[in-house]
């Protein structure tokens, strides 16, 4: 038996779960309907109990009135109790029993079994009422005759069928009214909840549209009730996070594209040259080596930027020999032979991985090669708090009005200067340096040309 109960319980739970409304509007309407049903049930039971009590009180009052009327026909002047005949004697004698000293003086002609109930009530004496079911519901009341020493008593009976019919009619009417009220309650609750939730639905639809296009629109710009204002604040915070993530995603995509452009260009150039010109075995081997180095550089770039985007291992301890790293970069980027590398003092080691050092310095060298007229210098030296790497060129420099926007993603001083670029290299260099506890700055006092300083922790 217990096993059957355990098997049925999950089935019942699933069934009830499926019957439950799936929408908040339906659930709130069901809660309101249940609450109203319980309240109306209590009120209906109380109302009908009061109505039945009131009807019984009316029946008892009518019985006592009849008993008082019958008592006026009892003659108690002599030594014995005598019933005086009156003109409306038939009406008064209907369902009336008269007793004197416990002896039955008069009873209805068709009383039958009901007389036994009247005898029992008279035997108890005093003012009493009982309900009996003898060929239908009947109410009997006993009423002593005042001023009678022999103990005269009148018992009257009344058919309760009309009263119970009235009570049943009241019950059916109240139930019908309850059903109508519950139907109206459910309909009005659904309507009210639907109207109340309409702004919420509108706000969620608007938030969905704004999140899809990373819009700057927010709910805080419009006035809402307190509850909706809190919802709007939460949605605004979510939209801000979504917009930040989308901006970060676009920035990462742009940075990857920016950094991969140089090694990809080397691969394309080598393949084009290899297809259009006959090559010896040594030249083919050299081309393969260049392509492999460029592919490895692309892989390093992807790993470095993705690790930084994921909050990965960029800030983990590492050691990079500054001079060999800078020479590898100059070998790749310097096509004019105007780039010089100098290290002051003993060999320097930066406290960052070599791949990260390359990615920090590479955008600075790329810009220097792009804008320099005849000379580019890379100088590295030890500083009290780490390592300094300076990239200096003799180009036109940075216009003073643009110096404050130099490290903002996507900004260029002169987009029509004939040079390629998306304005992402310098912001990337600064962000990577800061992720390793360093910094990239621009020296506005250096003239002519431009001077960028990379500060990194020492190992």
VMD Tcl script that draws the C-alpha trace (Angstrom):
set ca {
  {0.00 0.00 0.00}
  {2.81 2.39 0.92}
  {4.59 1.54 -2.32}
  {1.48 2.44 -4.28}
  {1.30 5.81 -2.52}
  {4.93 6.54 -3.32}
  {4.33 5.70 -6.98}
  {1.18 7.82 -7.20}
  {2.67 10.89 -5.51}
  {5.00 11.90 -8.43}
  {2.15 11.31 -10.90}
  {-0.17 13.59 -8.92}
  {2.57 16.21 -8.58}
  {3.22 16.24 -12.33}
  {-0.52 16.43 -13.03}
  {-1.00 19.39 -10.70}
  {2.08 21.08 -12.15}
  {0.64 20.78 -15.64}
  {-2.70 22.18 -14.49}
  {-1.04 25.25 -12.95}
  {-1.17 28.38 -15.16}
  {2.05 29.09 -17.02}
  {1.72 32.88 -17.06}
  {1.99 35.31 -14.17}
  {-1.34 36.77 -15.18}
  {-3.02 33.36 -14.90}
  {-1.35 32.57 -11.58}
  {-2.34 35.89 -10.00}
  {-5.88 35.45 -11.29}
  {-5.99 31.94 -9.81}
  {-4.72 33.22 -6.45}
  {-7.36 35.97 -6.44}
  {-10.06 33.45 -7.41}
  {-9.02 31.03 -4.67}
  {-8.92 33.77 -2.05}
  {-12.32 35.11 -3.09}
  {-13.78 31.58 -3.11}
  {-12.60 30.91 0.44}
  {-13.91 34.26 1.65}
  {-17.27 33.77 -0.04}
  {-17.51 30.23 1.34}
  {-17.08 31.54 4.88}
  {-19.57 34.37 4.29}
  {-22.11 32.02 2.68}
  {-21.93 29.52 5.55}
  {-22.26 32.31 8.11}
  {-25.13 33.98 6.23}
  {-27.10 30.77 5.86}
  {-26.48 29.81 9.49}
  {-27.82 33.20 10.59}
  {-30.76 32.88 8.17}
  {-31.69 29.42 9.47}
  {-31.43 30.64 13.06}
  {-33.61 33.61 12.21}
  {-36.23 31.42 10.50}
  {-36.30 29.06 13.48}
  {-36.71 32.04 15.80}
  {-39.66 33.22 13.70}
  {-41.22 29.75 13.86}
  {-40.80 29.66 17.65}
  {-42.31 33.15 17.94}
  {-45.31 32.05 15.90}
  {-45.75 28.92 18.05}
  {-45.67 30.95 21.28}
  {-48.14 33.46 19.85}
  {-50.52 30.60 19.07}
  {-49.94 29.12 22.53}
  {-50.78 32.47 24.13}
  {-53.96 32.64 22.05}
  {-54.92 29.11 23.09}
  {-54.21 29.95 26.75}
  {-56.96 32.57 26.62}
  {-59.50 29.77 25.99}
  {-58.54 27.88 29.16}
  {-60.79 28.53 32.16}
  {-58.90 28.32 35.43}
  {-61.53 30.00 37.66}
  {-62.94 26.76 39.09}
  {-61.36 23.91 40.93}
  {-60.58 22.16 37.64}
  {-59.07 23.34 34.36}
  {-61.64 23.64 31.59}
  {-61.27 24.50 27.88}
  {-63.78 27.11 26.72}
  {-65.13 26.65 23.23}
  {-64.79 29.72 20.93}
  {-65.97 30.68 17.47}
  {-62.55 30.05 15.92}
  {-62.05 26.89 17.92}
  {-61.07 24.81 14.86}
  {-58.31 27.22 13.96}
  {-56.93 27.36 17.49}
  {-57.12 23.56 17.95}
  {-54.93 22.83 14.88}
  {-51.77 21.09 16.13}
  {-52.50 22.10 19.74}
  {-52.28 19.93 22.86}
  {-53.57 21.08 26.23}
  {-52.39 19.45 29.46}
  {-53.38 19.95 33.07}
  {-51.35 18.39 35.83}
  {-49.61 16.14 33.31}
  {-52.99 14.89 31.99}
  {-53.92 15.43 28.32}
  {-57.11 17.46 28.07}
  {-57.29 18.04 24.35}
  {-55.39 17.00 21.23}
  {-55.74 17.39 17.47}
  {-57.98 14.89 15.76}
  {-55.26 13.62 13.40}
  {-52.25 13.90 15.73}
  {-51.28 10.22 15.60}
  {-47.63 9.61 16.49}
  {-47.04 13.31 17.03}
  {-48.96 13.09 20.34}
  {-46.16 11.00 21.84}
  {-43.68 13.79 21.02}
  {-46.04 16.34 22.59}
  {-46.47 14.13 25.67}
  {-42.72 13.88 26.12}
  {-42.30 17.66 25.73}
  {-45.14 18.32 28.22}
  {-43.65 15.85 30.67}
  {-40.46 17.92 30.80}
  {-42.49 21.03 31.64}
  {-41.58 24.69 31.24}
  {-40.95 26.66 28.06}
  {-39.22 24.29 25.67}
  {-39.03 23.71 21.93}
  {-38.00 20.63 19.97}
  {-37.83 19.65 16.33}
  {-39.31 16.31 15.25}
  {-39.52 14.52 11.93}
  {-42.95 12.90 11.90}
  {-44.36 12.79 8.39}
  {-42.24 15.88 7.69}
  {-40.24 18.38 9.71}
  {-42.21 19.82 12.63}
  {-41.39 22.26 15.40}
  {-43.10 21.85 18.81}
  {-43.06 24.33 21.70}
  {-44.51 24.05 25.22}
  {-45.94 27.11 26.97}
  {-47.15 27.00 30.62}
  {-50.41 28.84 31.29}
  {-49.67 31.65 33.73}
  {-51.51 31.80 37.07}
  {-52.61 28.17 37.04}
  {-51.87 26.16 40.18}
  {-52.84 22.87 38.56}
  {-49.96 23.17 36.03}
  {-51.87 23.72 32.80}
  {-49.60 23.68 29.75}
  {-50.14 24.23 26.01}
  {-48.06 22.48 23.33}
  {-48.26 23.82 19.78}
  {-46.75 22.38 16.59}
  {-45.81 23.98 13.29}
  {-44.80 22.53 9.95}
  {-41.23 23.65 9.12}
  {-41.40 22.79 5.41}
  {-42.06 26.40 4.28}
  {-39.21 27.66 6.47}
  {-36.81 25.04 5.20}
  {-37.89 25.79 1.67}
  {-37.06 29.43 2.28}
  {-33.70 28.44 3.75}
  {-32.96 26.24 0.71}
  {-33.96 29.10 -1.60}
  {-31.61 31.45 0.28}
  {-28.80 28.89 0.03}
  {-29.28 28.40 -3.72}
  {-29.51 32.15 -4.23}
  {-26.34 32.79 -2.25}
  {-24.49 30.04 -4.15}
  {-25.63 31.50 -7.48}
  {-24.49 34.92 -6.31}
  {-21.14 33.43 -5.24}
  {-20.64 31.89 -8.68}
  {-21.42 35.21 -10.37}
  {-19.10 37.08 -8.01}
  {-16.28 34.58 -8.56}
  {-16.68 34.83 -12.32}
  {-16.61 38.63 -12.13}
  {-13.62 38.50 -9.74}
  {-11.64 36.25 -12.09}
  {-12.47 38.33 -15.16}
  {-11.72 41.65 -13.46}
  {-8.50 40.29 -11.94}
  {-7.26 39.06 -15.31}
  {-8.15 42.40 -16.84}
  {-6.49 44.39 -14.05}
  {-3.37 42.21 -13.97}
  {-3.13 42.34 -17.75}
  {-3.28 46.13 -17.69}
  {-0.78 46.26 -14.83}
  {1.68 43.95 -16.63}
  {1.34 45.73 -19.97}
  {4.14 48.23 -19.14}
  {6.35 45.32 -18.04}
  {5.78 43.54 -21.33}
  {6.45 46.78 -23.20}
  {9.66 47.34 -21.23}
  {10.92 43.79 -21.88}
  {10.23 44.13 -25.61}
  {12.01 47.48 -25.66}
  {14.96 46.05 -23.72}
  {15.20 43.20 -26.24}
  {15.33 45.66 -29.13}
  {17.89 47.89 -27.41}
  {20.13 44.96 -26.48}
  {20.15 43.70 -30.08}
  {21.61 46.98 -31.40}
  {23.54 48.06 -28.25}
  {21.45 51.22 -28.07}
  {22.27 53.95 -25.56}
  {18.58 54.42 -24.72}
  {17.66 53.61 -21.12}
  {14.49 53.38 -19.02}
  {15.82 55.79 -16.44}
  {15.08 58.65 -18.85}
  {11.30 58.24 -18.38}
  {9.15 58.34 -15.25}
  {7.62 55.09 -13.98}
  {5.87 53.92 -10.80}
  {8.17 52.79 -8.00}
  {7.95 49.07 -8.85}
  {8.54 49.66 -12.55}
  {11.32 52.14 -11.75}
  {13.18 49.37 -9.90}
  {12.63 47.04 -12.85}
  {13.84 49.77 -15.21}
  {16.98 50.24 -13.10}
  {17.73 46.52 -13.25}
  {17.13 46.40 -17.00}
  {19.35 49.47 -17.48}
  {22.17 47.75 -15.59}
  {21.76 44.61 -17.72}
  {21.71 46.70 -20.91}
  {24.87 48.49 -19.79}
  {26.61 45.17 -19.24}
  {25.42 43.87 -22.61}
  {26.62 47.04 -24.31}
  {29.98 46.76 -22.55}
  {30.33 43.13 -23.64}
  {29.41 43.97 -27.23}
  {31.86 46.87 -27.21}
  {34.54 44.59 -25.79}
  {33.74 41.97 -28.43}
  {34.00 44.51 -31.25}
  {37.20 45.89 -29.78}
  {38.72 42.41 -29.50}
  {37.73 41.64 -33.08}
  {39.25 44.90 -34.27}
  {42.45 44.31 -32.28}
  {42.84 40.79 -33.65}
  {42.31 42.08 -37.17}
  {44.79 44.92 -36.56}
  {47.51 42.70 -35.13}
  {47.08 39.86 -37.62}
  {47.33 42.18 -40.60}
  {51.15 42.40 -40.59}
  {52.01 38.66 -40.42}
  {49.21 37.89 -42.85}
  {50.61 40.46 -45.28}
  {54.03 38.78 -45.03}
  {52.50 35.40 -45.83}
  {50.60 36.78 -48.84}
  {53.68 38.63 -50.10}
  {55.88 35.54 -49.86}
  {53.28 33.36 -51.61}
  {52.79 35.92 -54.40}
  {56.54 36.22 -54.91}
  {56.95 32.46 -54.82}
  {54.24 31.96 -57.48}
  {55.43 34.70 -59.85}
  {59.18 34.13 -59.71}
  {61.18 30.94 -60.07}
  {62.92 30.00 -56.82}
  {65.87 27.88 -55.95}
  {65.62 25.26 -53.22}
  {67.31 27.59 -50.75}
  {64.98 30.46 -51.65}
  {61.96 28.16 -51.30}
  {63.23 26.99 -47.91}
  {63.70 30.62 -46.84}
  {60.16 31.46 -48.01}
  {58.80 28.52 -46.05}
  {60.69 29.74 -42.99}
  {59.23 33.26 -43.34}
  {55.71 31.84 -43.76}
  {56.16 29.56 -40.73}
  {57.43 32.47 -38.62}
  {54.50 34.63 -39.70}
  {52.03 31.84 -38.92}
  {53.63 31.32 -35.50}
  {53.40 35.07 -34.94}
  {49.70 34.96 -35.77}
  {49.20 32.13 -33.33}
  {51.07 34.02 -30.62}
  {48.99 37.12 -31.29}
  {45.74 35.17 -31.01}
  {46.82 33.41 -27.80}
  {48.00 36.65 -26.20}
  {44.90 38.70 -27.01}
  {42.45 35.90 -26.19}
  {44.17 35.25 -22.86}
  {43.87 38.94 -22.05}
  {40.19 38.99 -23.12}
  {39.45 35.98 -20.88}
  {41.35 37.41 -17.92}
  {43.89 34.63 -18.32}
  {47.62 34.33 -17.90}
  {48.86 37.73 -19.09}
  {49.47 38.89 -15.55}
  {51.25 35.66 -14.61}
  {54.97 36.01 -13.88}
  {57.21 35.80 -16.91}
  {60.61 36.93 -18.13}
  {61.44 38.54 -21.46}
  {64.95 39.48 -22.56}
  {64.37 42.98 -23.84}
  {67.10 43.26 -26.50}
  {66.41 39.96 -28.36}
  {62.67 40.68 -28.34}
  {63.16 44.19 -29.74}
  {65.55 42.90 -32.42}
  {62.99 40.30 -33.55}
  {60.45 43.06 -33.95}
  {62.80 45.31 -35.89}
  {63.72 42.44 -38.23}
  {60.04 42.00 -39.06}
  {58.92 45.63 -39.23}
  {61.96 47.56 -40.49}
  {62.05 47.47 -44.28}
  {64.01 50.70 -44.76}
  {66.93 50.03 -42.44}
  {66.39 53.29 -40.54}
  {65.45 51.61 -37.24}
  {68.07 51.36 -34.52}
  {67.90 49.52 -31.21}
  {69.97 50.46 -28.17}
  {70.04 49.12 -24.61}
  {71.69 51.19 -21.91}
  {73.60 49.27 -19.29}
  {73.68 45.49 -18.74}
  {71.19 43.14 -20.42}
  {67.65 43.94 -19.33}
  {64.87 41.52 -18.42}
  {61.26 42.63 -18.22}
  {58.87 40.89 -15.84}
  {56.41 39.94 -18.60}
  {56.25 37.08 -21.10}
  {58.09 37.72 -24.41}
  {54.86 37.48 -26.43}
  {53.31 40.20 -24.30}
  {56.32 42.47 -24.68}
  {56.11 42.06 -28.46}
  {52.42 42.90 -28.53}
  {52.99 46.03 -26.41}
  {55.88 47.43 -28.41}
  {54.74 46.27 -31.87}
  {51.94 48.90 -32.35}
  {54.38 51.67 -31.32}
  {56.98 50.48 -33.82}
  {54.33 50.08 -36.53}
  {53.21 53.68 -36.07}
  {56.81 54.90 -36.01}
  {57.58 53.08 -39.29}
  {54.40 54.54 -40.79}
  {55.08 58.20 -39.96}
  {58.88 58.52 -39.59}
  {60.74 60.50 -42.25}
  {64.25 59.07 -41.94}
  {65.01 57.75 -38.46}
  {63.47 55.52 -35.80}
  {65.15 54.77 -32.47}
  {64.24 52.19 -29.87}
  {66.00 52.63 -26.53}
  {65.70 50.46 -23.45}
  {67.05 51.26 -19.99}
  {66.55 50.30 -16.39}
  {64.39 52.54 -14.21}
  {63.94 52.61 -10.41}
  {60.62 50.83 -10.66}
  {61.24 48.57 -13.65}
  {62.19 48.79 -17.33}
  {61.64 51.68 -19.77}
  {61.39 51.20 -23.53}
  {61.28 54.37 -25.65}
  {60.15 54.45 -29.29}
  {61.18 57.70 -31.01}
  {60.64 58.84 -34.61}
  {61.29 62.06 -36.54}
  {57.85 62.22 -38.15}
  {55.27 64.99 -37.88}
  {54.34 64.01 -34.31}
  {50.92 64.12 -32.72}
  {48.85 67.32 -33.14}
  {48.47 68.92 -29.67}
  {44.64 69.10 -29.86}
  {44.55 65.35 -30.48}
  {46.95 64.33 -27.68}
  {44.10 63.79 -25.19}
  {42.35 61.34 -27.56}
  {45.47 59.46 -28.61}
  {44.68 56.28 -26.68}
  {40.94 56.14 -27.40}
  {39.97 53.16 -29.59}
  {39.09 54.01 -33.17}
  {40.41 57.61 -33.06}
  {42.95 58.94 -35.57}
  {44.39 62.45 -35.79}
  {43.96 62.62 -39.59}
  {42.00 59.73 -41.16}
  {42.77 61.12 -44.62}
  {46.56 61.20 -44.27}
  {47.02 58.33 -46.73}
  {48.15 55.82 -44.12}
  {46.22 52.73 -43.21}
  {45.13 51.92 -39.70}
  {42.02 51.73 -37.59}
  {43.19 53.64 -34.53}
  {43.44 50.49 -32.39}
  {47.19 49.94 -32.00}
  {47.98 52.51 -29.32}
  {44.92 51.68 -27.17}
  {45.85 47.99 -27.42}
  {49.45 48.67 -26.36}
  {48.32 50.66 -23.32}
  {45.69 48.08 -22.30}
  {48.16 45.18 -22.53}
  {50.80 47.13 -20.58}
  {48.32 47.94 -17.84}
  {47.23 44.31 -17.66}
  {50.85 43.47 -16.75}
  {51.16 46.29 -14.21}
  {52.86 48.72 -16.61}
  {51.91 51.77 -18.67}
  {52.30 53.34 -22.12}
  {52.54 57.14 -22.29}
  {53.14 59.82 -24.89}
  {55.67 62.60 -24.31}
  {54.09 65.82 -25.64}
  {57.25 67.81 -24.96}
  {59.39 65.86 -27.42}
  {60.02 67.66 -30.73}
  {60.40 67.10 -33.56}
  {58.59 63.80 -34.06}
  {56.96 61.60 -31.45}
  {58.21 59.81 -28.35}
  {56.32 56.96 -26.66}
  {57.47 55.41 -23.37}
  {56.64 51.87 -22.25}
  {56.99 51.23 -18.51}
  {57.09 47.59 -17.40}
  {57.95 45.82 -14.17}
  {61.44 44.33 -13.98}
  {62.18 40.69 -13.26}
}
mol new
graphics top color blue
foreach p $ca { graphics top sphere $p radius 0.5 }
foreach p [lrange $ca 0 end-1] q [lrange $ca 1 end] { graphics top cylinder $p $q radius 0.2 }
display resetview
